[in-house]
Amino acid sequence: MEPIRIEITILEPTQKVWDLMTTPNHIEKWNFAHETWHCPKAENDLRVGGKFTYRMEAKDESFGFDLSGIYDEIIPLKKIKYHLEDGRLVEVIFNEIDPTTTEVVEIFEPETQNSREMQRDGWYAILNNFHKYVENYK
């Protein structure tokens, strides 16, 4: 299946964007698609062969799941590639537009249970939460 691509421009330096995207205590603050959900736990071993696990849960505790993967390539401040437990590939690219602006591009292989539109919307909602978190974090 053809990969899905989403992108967003963040008015912050690439170092800050990178740090807030890869540090577990920050991931817990933005990694959800809707305000009725949260990410109560994030573990991240950011190295090739390292594993990450993010706990995603409805705040009312009606549903939850772990999102896990293994890092395949890391180029600090530039690119992260990983594969999810089900084998789908994901690439996150950090493009420095200028010293105070960063474009984040995510390219991911969709799964087959949900529509491409639903997956695009969900991943984009999380990326937009990240965007808001980074721009408001001091």
Contacts in CASP RR format, 6 or more apart in sequence:
PFRMAT RR
TARGET T0000
AUTHOR 0000-0000-0000
METHOD contacts of the structure
MODEL  1
MEPIRIEITILEPTQKVWDLMTTPNHIEKWNFAHETWHCPKAENDLRVGG
KFTYRMEAKDESFGFDLSGIYDEIIPLKKIKYHLEDGRLVEVIFNEIDPT
TTEVVEIFEPETQNSREMQRDGWYAILNNFHKYVENYK
1 109 0 8 1.000
1 110 0 8 1.000
1 112 0 8 1.000
3 89 0 8 1.000
3 107 0 8 1.000
3 108 0 8 1.000
3 109 0 8 1.000
3 110 0 8 1.000
4 107 0 8 1.000
4 108 0 8 1.000
4 109 0 8 1.000
4 110 0 8 1.000
4 116 0 8 1.000
4 119 0 8 1.000
4 120 0 8 1.000
4 123 0 8 1.000
5 105 0 8 1.000
5 106 0 8 1.000
5 107 0 8 1.000
6 105 0 8 1.000
6 106 0 8 1.000
6 120 0 8 1.000
6 123 0 8 1.000
6 124 0 8 1.000
6 127 0 8 1.000
7 103 0 8 1.000
7 104 0 8 1.000
7 105 0 8 1.000
7 106 0 8 1.000
8 103 0 8 1.000
8 104 0 8 1.000
8 124 0 8 1.000
8 127 0 8 1.000
8 128 0 8 1.000
8 130 0 8 1.000
8 131 0 8 1.000
9 97 0 8 1.000
9 101 0 8 1.000
9 102 0 8 1.000
9 103 0 8 1.000
9 104 0 8 1.000
10 17 0 8 1.000
10 101 0 8 1.000
10 102 0 8 1.000
10 103 0 8 1.000
10 104 0 8 1.000
10 131 0 8 1.000
10 134 0 8 1.000
10 135 0 8 1.000
11 100 0 8 1.000
11 101 0 8 1.000
11 135 0 8 1.000
12 100 0 8 1.000
12 101 0 8 1.000
12 102 0 8 1.000
12 134 0 8 1.000
12 135 0 8 1.000
13 96 0 8 1.000
13 99 0 8 1.000
13 100 0 8 1.000
13 102 0 8 1.000
14 77 0 8 1.000
14 94 0 8 1.000
14 96 0 8 1.000
14 102 0 8 1.000
15 77 0 8 1.000
16 134 0 8 1.000
16 137 0 8 1.000
17 94 0 8 1.000
17 102 0 8 1.000
17 104 0 8 1.000
17 134 0 8 1.000
18 76 0 8 1.000
18 77 0 8 1.000
18 94 0 8 1.000
19 26 0 8 1.000
20 26 0 8 1.000
20 30 0 8 1.000
20 130 0 8 1.000
20 133 0 8 1.000
20 134 0 8 1.000
20 137 0 8 1.000
21 27 0 8 1.000
21 92 0 8 1.000
21 104 0 8 1.000
21 130 0 8 1.000
22 44 0 8 1.000
22 46 0 8 1.000
22 80 0 8 1.000
23 44 0 8 1.000
24 42 0 8 1.000
24 43 0 8 1.000
24 44 0 8 1.000
25 42 0 8 1.000
26 133 0 8 1.000
26 137 0 8 1.000
27 39 0 8 1.000
27 42 0 8 1.000
27 44 0 8 1.000
27 54 0 8 1.000
28 38 0 8 1.000
28 39 0 8 1.000
28 40 0 8 1.000
28 41 0 8 1.000
28 42 0 8 1.000
29 39 0 8 1.000
29 133 0 8 1.000
30 39 0 8 1.000
30 126 0 8 1.000
30 129 0 8 1.000
30 130 0 8 1.000
30 132 0 8 1.000
30 133 0 8 1.000
30 134 0 8 1.000
31 39 0 8 1.000
31 42 0 8 1.000
31 54 0 8 1.000
31 56 0 8 1.000
31 126 0 8 1.000
31 129 0 8 1.000
31 130 0 8 1.000
32 38 0 8 1.000
32 39 0 8 1.000
32 56 0 8 1.000
32 126 0 8 1.000
32 129 0 8 1.000
33 121 0 8 1.000
33 122 0 8 1.000
33 123 0 8 1.000
33 125 0 8 1.000
33 126 0 8 1.000
33 129 0 8 1.000
34 125 0 8 1.000
36 58 0 8 1.000
36 59 0 8 1.000
36 60 0 8 1.000
37 56 0 8 1.000
37 57 0 8 1.000
37 58 0 8 1.000
37 59 0 8 1.000
38 56 0 8 1.000
38 57 0 8 1.000
38 59 0 8 1.000
39 54 0 8 1.000
39 55 0 8 1.000
39 56 0 8 1.000
39 57 0 8 1.000
40 55 0 8 1.000
40 57 0 8 1.000
41 53 0 8 1.000
41 54 0 8 1.000
41 55 0 8 1.000
42 52 0 8 1.000
42 53 0 8 1.000
42 54 0 8 1.000
42 55 0 8 1.000
43 51 0 8 1.000
43 52 0 8 1.000
43 53 0 8 1.000
43 54 0 8 1.000
44 52 0 8 1.000
45 51 0 8 1.000
45 52 0 8 1.000
45 71 0 8 1.000
46 52 0 8 1.000
46 71 0 8 1.000
46 74 0 8 1.000
46 80 0 8 1.000
47 71 0 8 1.000
47 74 0 8 1.000
48 71 0 8 1.000
48 72 0 8 1.000
48 73 0 8 1.000
48 74 0 8 1.000
49 70 0 8 1.000
49 71 0 8 1.000
49 72 0 8 1.000
50 70 0 8 1.000
50 71 0 8 1.000
51 68 0 8 1.000
51 69 0 8 1.000
51 70 0 8 1.000
51 71 0 8 1.000
52 68 0 8 1.000
52 69 0 8 1.000
52 71 0 8 1.000
52 82 0 8 1.000
53 66 0 8 1.000
53 67 0 8 1.000
53 68 0 8 1.000
53 69 0 8 1.000
54 66 0 8 1.000
54 67 0 8 1.000
54 68 0 8 1.000
55 64 0 8 1.000
55 65 0 8 1.000
55 66 0 8 1.000
56 64 0 8 1.000
56 65 0 8 1.000
56 66 0 8 1.000
56 67 0 8 1.000
57 63 0 8 1.000
57 64 0 8 1.000
57 65 0 8 1.000
58 64 0 8 1.000
67 84 0 8 1.000
68 84 0 8 1.000
68 85 0 8 1.000
69 82 0 8 1.000
69 83 0 8 1.000
69 84 0 8 1.000
69 85 0 8 1.000
70 82 0 8 1.000
70 83 0 8 1.000
71 80 0 8 1.000
71 81 0 8 1.000
71 82 0 8 1.000
72 81 0 8 1.000
72 82 0 8 1.000
72 83 0 8 1.000
72 89 0 8 1.000
73 79 0 8 1.000
73 80 0 8 1.000
73 81 0 8 1.000
74 80 0 8 1.000
74 81 0 8 1.000
77 94 0 8 1.000
77 96 0 8 1.000
78 93 0 8 1.000
78 94 0 8 1.000
79 91 0 8 1.000
79 92 0 8 1.000
79 93 0 8 1.000
79 94 0 8 1.000
80 91 0 8 1.000
80 92 0 8 1.000
81 89 0 8 1.000
81 90 0 8 1.000
81 91 0 8 1.000
81 92 0 8 1.000
82 89 0 8 1.000
82 90 0 8 1.000
83 89 0 8 1.000
83 90 0 8 1.000
84 90 0 8 1.000
86 111 0 8 1.000
88 108 0 8 1.000
88 109 0 8 1.000
88 110 0 8 1.000
88 111 0 8 1.000
89 108 0 8 1.000
89 109 0 8 1.000
90 106 0 8 1.000
90 107 0 8 1.000
90 108 0 8 1.000
90 109 0 8 1.000
91 105 0 8 1.000
91 106 0 8 1.000
91 107 0 8 1.000
91 108 0 8 1.000
92 104 0 8 1.000
92 105 0 8 1.000
92 106 0 8 1.000
93 104 0 8 1.000
93 105 0 8 1.000
93 106 0 8 1.000
93 107 0 8 1.000
94 102 0 8 1.000
94 103 0 8 1.000
94 104 0 8 1.000
95 102 0 8 1.000
95 103 0 8 1.000
95 104 0 8 1.000
95 105 0 8 1.000
96 102 0 8 1.000
97 103 0 8 1.000
104 127 0 8 1.000
104 130 0 8 1.000
104 131 0 8 1.000
106 123 0 8 1.000
106 127 0 8 1.000
108 119 0 8 1.000
108 123 0 8 1.000
110 116 0 8 1.000
110 119 0 8 1.000
111 119 0 8 1.000
END
